[in-house]
Amino acid sequence: MPRRSMFGGKQEATGNVCGTCHERMPPTWWNSSREPPDVVHCEGSPVGWQTRGRENPHHGRSRYPDCWHCGYSLGCDQCGGVITEVLCVKCVVWGTKDAFLHHGPILNTPPMMAKRGGKRAPQTAEYPASWASAYRSQDRPELDYAGQPLAAIKDIDDANEDAV
């Protein structure tokens, strides 16, 4: 059935149909020349750090894994954000290996723990073994106290000396 777009014209639905609720996806659901993925019917996540205001159920393009720590659903690409930002707020853990490798373990400094009501975030050794091993083997720049790569600061210092 054609849908009305927000601009007043009719939208033709794509061939992608949700296998759960049988809703046909509008053209704006997939705007790539590549073959579209299967439709993901998502009920949202009670524990994921997700985009607020999204109606549930909704449709996504890829489902995220359940939290490795508590087993709750972390949603999909539409409600859970990008894969490197998937977070379980119940457990205070990164929900995907990509997120853990991108950010590293969540800090347990006194100010951060105070913001979480005293809840401690698991550290590297408490994550799945394959994630911890991959994280430890990554080449990461050595950072100063402000989080700036020391190599970049050295390059800037060398450039400043050359300019003098």
Buried (B, 14 or more C-beta within 10 A) or exposed (E): EEEEEEEEEEBEBBEBBBEEEEBBBBEEBBEEEEEBEEBBBBEBBEBBBBEEEBEEEBBBBEBBEBBBBEEBBBBBBBBBBEBBBBBBBBBBBBBBBBBBBBBBBBEBEEEBBEEEEEEEBBEEEEBEEEBBEBBEEEEEEEEEEEEEEEEEEEEEEEEEEEEE
